[in-house]
Amino acid sequence: MDDERVRARLSWLVLLPVAAAAGGLVALHAWAPLYLFHQGFPLDDSWIHAVYAREWARSGLLAYNPGVPATGETSPLWALLLGVVHKFAFGASPVALTKMFGFALHVLSAVCLGVALQPLFPERRWLVWSSSAVVALYPNLVLASVSGMEVPLATLVIAGAIAASVRGRPIVLAVLGALAIGARPEAAAIAVVFPFLYRMPSNPRRAFVESFAAAAGGIGALVLLGVRNHAISGRLLPATFYAKANTGSPFNVRLQQVGFGDLLGTMPMVGVPAVLAAFAIISLLLLTRWGRTASERAASAMFLSGVVFCAISFALIPPIDPASFYHQRYVLPALLPMAGAMPLLVHVVVARSAPGVAQPLTVGTILANDTHNIDDVQVAFGQALASSPASDIVWAVDAGAIRFFGAPFVVDTIGLNTPEILGDDRQAFLDRHEPKFLDLFPSWSEVQNERHLELRSQTFATSTPYTVASNRWMRSHVLVFCEPPGLHGRMIVRGRPLAFRCAS
């Protein structure tokens, strides 16, 4: 076959993941017709990204409240890219554009994976692009790509790291290691682990060089972000780490069991622990004993590096609510190398695979309902404050949509975007930011005042069954009007008392 015919065949094969992703999006639209263009996001964290992106577009600052740099953004690269979307929306809905931008990155991730692997399967290009199509069609990745979260950016960086390692480009790996820290920090683990596993059986020296390059890039990015974080908050890591990360017992065996068994159990292909274990064992055997070709090593390294990503994710963010998209999204980037590797491993050693079928049919509806929940509560809460003066202050708990849609200055009482809350001098900061409004979030916060007054309030509750999390108490927020001026009280957030004095 001459070069021209090879290129023509390749051009048709590239259409496989593109068509698969388009089919996934069409299926989502069929199951949830309002979601893409008439609803917001399924997570309040998506609105936090939108807040940082909007401020970046407006002022060139990674800020939560206007003009006040903050460290609550765990994916600064995602916020910077979305800032461009907000800057050049030209009257279009930045929410819809964000969803389409994320979907475009998802398609690009799948195509990049195919480009990365095709040199290893010169006689099996159809297999490579079929594997790429599996990733493109994977329902959880399609849904995540239009959720407003950074998942598709992380998968693109991971696909790029695989391509750089297969082609032996350590400098590119260093750049991608740095970008991984800015996209989704755990993604740097794959940029380091994949080249190590892929190269070690055949060229140990090359394995160390490429892994070191990726690690050096990641460490460099961590240092730069650490300098910024310390200058703003006095802490080296993003405020989210101190507010959310599990620092007590990082590799708790029980959490790993919940993550690999229950959380991944909600997803196609990786949802059966026995199947997951079988693929892991096969991958280890291919790397240590059976594998003879680069294609076998690449497929094995992809799957195992995805497993490492999952283990790190479950250690950092305990999967305490495995059925919720809130916790699933943390581990979704690992599905690109894992799901992408499984058809390749099947081709090598297994006769057939039996991925789940029923889950994709219901997950689109659940995502749309999650979004409906957020629109009913957090978005409505923020919209209720849209006409308030920007000089007013609200003490909030779920603070993404509230900041995006509301006008007042927001004190994030969890500390994700207001790092002062995490310090010993938090009360002094709060005394300087007297609230006009308080966010009462059942099971997370309560409001007490010195006079035991029944404060004026407005409740925002879901109009459909609550599916964002399993705790049904979280289905509502109460906007409490802090009045009369000068009233003293306490807002207790997750057991932490925060004294307040109503603003005059």
Residue pairs with C-beta under 8 A, 6 or more apart in sequence:
1 9
9 125
10 118
10 125
13 114
13 125
13 126
13 128
13 129
14 111
14 114
14 129
16 114
16 129
16 130
16 132
16 133
16 136
17 107
17 110
17 111
17 113
17 114
17 129
17 132
17 133
17 135
17 136
18 107
18 110
18 111
18 136
19 133
20 110
20 133
20 134
20 136
20 137
21 103
21 106
21 107
21 110
21 136
21 137
21 142
23 137
24 136
24 137
24 138
24 139
24 142
25 36
25 103
25 142
25 146
27 139
27 360
27 364
28 35
28 36
28 142
28 143
28 146
28 364
28 367
29 35
29 36
31 361
31 364
31 365
31 368
32 364
32 365
32 367
32 368
34 368
35 146
35 364
35 367
35 368
35 371
36 96
36 99
36 146
37 93
37 96
39 368
39 371
39 372
39 375
40 46
40 47
40 95
40 371
40 374
40 375
40 379
40 401
41 47
41 50
41 95
41 147
41 148
41 371
41 374
41 401
42 147
42 148
42 325
42 367
42 368
42 370
42 371
42 373
42 374
42 468
43 147
43 148
43 149
43 325
43 326
43 329
43 370
43 374
43 400
43 468
44 374
44 378
44 398
44 399
44 400
44 401
45 149
45 326
45 400
46 147
46 148
46 149
46 400
47 148
47 374
47 378
47 379
47 382
47 400
47 401
47 402
47 403
47 404
47 405
48 64
48 72
48 73
48 399
48 400
48 403
48 416
48 417
49 73
49 75
49 78
49 79
49 82
49 148
49 149
49 150
49 400
50 82
50 86
50 94
50 95
50 98
50 148
50 400
50 404
51 64
51 400
51 403
51 404
51 417
52 62
52 63
52 64
52 70
52 72
52 73
52 76
52 79
52 82
52 83
53 78
53 79
53 80
53 81
53 82
53 83
53 85
53 86
53 94
53 98
54 83
54 86
54 94
54 404
55 61
55 62
55 63
55 64
55 66
56 62
56 63
56 79
56 80
56 82
56 83
56 86
57 83
57 84
57 86
57 87
58 66
59 66
59 67
61 67
61 69
62 69
62 70
62 73
62 76
62 79
62 80
63 69
63 70
64 70
64 72
64 403
64 410
64 412
64 417
64 418
65 403
65 409
65 410
66 390
69 232
70 232
70 233
70 239
70 417
70 418
70 419
71 228
71 229
71 232
71 233
71 235
71 238
71 239
71 419
72 238
72 239
72 240
72 412
72 416
72 417
72 418
72 419
73 79
73 238
74 184
74 185
74 238
74 240
74 241
75 150
75 153
75 154
75 182
75 183
75 184
76 182
76 225
77 150
77 153
77 179
77 182
77 183
78 150
78 153
78 182
78 183
81 101
81 153
82 94
82 98
82 101
85 94
85 97
85 98
85 101
86 94
89 97
95 148
98 148
99 145
99 146
99 147
99 148
100 146
102 144
102 145
102 146
102 147
102 148
102 149
102 151
102 152
102 153
103 142
103 145
103 146
103 152
105 145
105 152
105 153
105 155
105 156
106 136
106 141
106 142
106 144
106 145
106 152
106 155
107 136
108 156
109 135
109 152
109 155
109 156
109 158
109 159
109 336
110 132
110 133
110 135
110 136
110 159
110 336
111 132
112 156
112 159
112 160
112 163
113 131
113 132
113 135
113 159
113 162
113 163
113 336
113 340
114 128
114 129
114 131
114 132
115 163
116 159
116 160
116 162
116 163
116 166
116 167
117 128
117 131
117 132
117 162
117 166
117 295
117 298
117 340
117 344
118 125
118 128
118 129
119 166
119 167
120 128
120 166
120 293
120 294
120 295
120 298
121 127
121 128
121 295
121 344
124 295
124 347
127 343
127 344
127 347
128 344
130 343
131 340
131 341
131 342
131 343
131 344
132 340
134 269
134 339
134 340
134 342
134 343
135 141
135 155
135 335
135 336
135 339
135 340
136 142
138 268
138 269
138 335
138 339
139 268
139 359
139 360
139 363
139 364
140 267
140 268
140 328
140 332
140 335
140 363
141 151
141 152
141 155
141 332
141 335
141 336
141 339
143 325
143 363
143 364
143 367
144 151
144 152
144 329
144 332
145 151
145 152
147 325
147 329
147 367
149 329
150 183
150 184
151 184
151 329
151 332
151 333
153 183
153 184
154 180
154 183
154 184
154 186
154 187
154 333
155 332
155 333
155 335
155 336
156 183
157 176
157 179
157 180
157 183
157 184
157 187
157 191
158 180
158 187
158 190
158 191
158 333
158 336
158 337
159 336
160 172
160 176
160 179
161 173
161 176
161 177
161 180
161 187
161 190
161 191
161 194
161 195
161 214
162 190
162 194
162 298
162 302
162 337
164 170
164 172
164 173
164 176
165 173
165 194
165 195
165 198
165 199
165 210
166 198
166 294
166 298
168 206
168 210
170 209
170 210
170 213
171 213
173 191
173 195
173 210
173 213
173 214
173 217
174 213
174 214
174 216
174 217
174 220
175 217
176 191
176 214
176 217
177 188
177 191
177 192
177 213
177 214
177 215
177 216
177 217
177 218
177 221
178 217
178 218
178 220
178 221
179 217
179 221
180 187
180 188
180 190
180 191
180 218
180 221
181 188
181 218
181 221
181 222
181 225
182 221
182 225
184 333
186 309
186 312
186 313
186 316
186 330
186 333
187 309
187 333
188 214
188 215
188 218
189 305
189 308
189 309
189 312
190 305
190 306
190 308
190 309
190 333
190 334
190 337
191 214
191 217
191 218
192 211
192 214
192 215
192 218
193 211
193 301
193 304
193 305
193 308
194 301
194 302
194 305
194 337
195 207
195 210
195 211
195 214
195 301
196 207
196 208
196 210
196 211
197 207
197 287
197 297
197 300
197 301
197 304
197 305
198 207
198 294
198 297
198 298
198 301
199 206
199 207
199 210
200 207
200 287
201 287
201 288
201 291
201 297
202 294
202 297
225 238
226 236
226 237
229 235
229 236
229 237
229 238
230 236
232 419
233 239
233 419
233 420
233 422
234 419
234 423
235 242
235 419
235 422
239 415
239 416
239 417
239 418
239 419
239 422
240 416
242 415
242 419
242 422
243 414
243 415
243 416
243 422
244 317
244 416
245 316
245 317
246 252
246 255
246 315
246 316
246 317
246 318
250 315
250 316
251 311
251 315
252 315
252 318
255 314
255 315
255 318
255 319
256 311
256 314
256 315
258 314
258 318
258 319
258 320
258 322
259 310
259 311
259 313
259 314
259 319
259 322
259 331
260 273
260 276
260 310
260 314
261 273
262 319
262 322
262 323
263 314
263 319
263 322
263 327
263 328
263 331
264 270
264 271
264 273
264 276
264 310
264 331
265 271
265 272
265 273
265 322
266 322
266 323
266 328
266 359
267 328
267 335
267 356
267 359
268 355
268 356
268 357
268 359
268 360
269 275
269 338
269 339
269 342
269 353
269 355
269 356
270 276
270 335
270 338
270 339
271 356
271 359
275 354
276 307
279 303
279 341
279 342
279 345
280 303
280 304
280 307
282 300
282 345
282 348
282 349
282 350
283 299
283 300
283 301
283 303
283 304
283 341
283 345
284 300
284 304
285 291
286 296
286 297
286 299
286 300
286 345
286 348
286 349
287 297
287 300
287 301
287 304
290 296
291 297
291 300
295 344
295 348
296 348
298 344
299 341
299 344
299 345
299 348
300 341
300 345
302 337
302 338
302 340
302 341
302 344
303 337
303 338
303 341
303 342
303 345
305 337
306 334
306 335
306 336
306 337
306 338
306 341
307 334
307 338
309 331
309 333
309 334
309 337
310 331
310 334
313 330
313 331
313 334
314 331
316 330
317 327
317 330
319 327
319 330
319 331
320 327
321 327
321 469
321 470
321 471
322 328
323 470
324 467
324 468
324 469
324 470
325 366
325 367
325 370
325 468
326 468
326 469
342 353
343 353
346 352
346 353
366 467
369 464
369 465
369 467
370 467
370 468
372 462
372 463
372 464
373 462
373 464
373 466
373 467
373 468
373 475
374 401
374 468
376 460
376 461
376 462
376 463
376 464
377 398
377 460
377 461
377 462
377 475
377 476
377 477
378 398
378 400
378 401
378 402
378 460
378 477
379 401
379 405
380 460
381 401
381 402
381 406
381 439
381 460
381 477
381 479
382 401
382 402
382 403
382 404
382 405
382 406
383 405
383 406
384 406
384 458
384 460
384 479
385 392
385 394
385 402
385 405
385 406
385 407
385 408
385 437
385 479
386 405
386 406
386 407
387 407
388 406
388 407
388 408
388 436
388 437
389 407
389 408
390 407
390 408
390 409
391 408
391 409
392 407
392 408
392 409
392 436
392 437
392 503
393 408
393 409
393 410
393 411
393 433
393 434
393 435
393 436
393 437
393 503
394 402
394 406
394 408
394 409
394 410
394 411
394 435
394 436
394 437
394 438
394 439
395 411
395 413
395 430
395 435
395 437
395 438
395 439
395 491
395 498
395 500
396 402
396 403
396 410
396 411
396 412
396 413
396 439
397 413
397 414
397 439
397 441
397 444
397 445
397 477
397 493
398 439
398 441
398 477
399 410
399 412
399 413
399 414
399 416
399 417
399 439
402 410
402 439
403 410
403 417
408 436
408 437
409 433
410 417
410 418
411 418
411 421
411 430
411 433
411 435
412 418
412 421
413 421
413 439
413 445
413 491
413 493
413 498
414 421
414 493
414 494
415 421
415 422
418 429
420 426
420 429
421 429
421 430
421 498
423 429
426 498
427 498
427 499
430 498
430 499
430 500
431 499
431 501
434 500
434 501
434 502
434 503
434 504
435 482
435 500
435 502
435 503
436 481
436 482
436 502
436 503
437 479
437 480
437 481
437 482
438 447
438 479
438 480
438 482
438 491
438 500
439 445
439 477
439 478
439 479
439 480
440 446
440 447
440 457
440 477
440 478
440 479
440 480
441 474
441 477
441 478
442 473
442 474
442 476
442 478
443 471
443 473
443 474
444 474
444 493
444 494
445 491
445 492
445 493
445 494
446 491
446 492
447 455
447 480
447 489
447 490
447 491
447 492
448 489
448 490
448 491
448 492
449 455
449 487
449 488
449 489
449 490
450 487
450 488
450 489
451 487
453 487
455 480
455 481
455 482
455 483
456 480
456 481
456 483
457 478
457 479
457 480
457 481
458 478
458 479
458 481
459 476
459 477
459 478
459 479
460 476
460 477
460 478
460 479
461 475
461 476
462 475
462 476
466 472
466 474
466 475
468 474
482 500
482 502
482 503
483 502
484 502
485 502
485 503
485 504
486 501
486 502
486 504
487 501
487 502
488 499
488 500
488 501
488 502
489 499
489 500
489 502
490 497
490 498
490 499
490 500
491 497
491 498
491 500
492 498
